[in-house]
Amino acid sequence: MYTEQTKVTWSSSSQGSTIEKTGVIVRFLPPYNSPIKLEPWLAQLKPSELKFNPSESSKNERYLVKVSLTLKRAGTKDVYYAPRASVLNPVDN
């Protein structure tokens, strides 16, 4: 189990391409728990900041992970993912 603020990486595949993502753990999401009930502030985020459905629970252990994206004009933007715990790998600092 990872602690909050642990830097992690994982691979994500979509439409034939694979992208490696790196972010920081915000919290553990236990199975069968709705993320939005555990973290009500998720409801205040824009849909573009959420890369998962915060109202849906999962049978898998997951983590809420914050990924900071570097934008060309606006600096950085934080987006949130909820990958399965089994796909995460810690990053050595």
Secondary structure by P-SEA (a helix, b strand, c coil): ccccccccccccccccbbbbbbbbbccccccccccccccccccccccccccccccccccccccbbbbbbbbccccbbbbbbbcccccbbbbcc
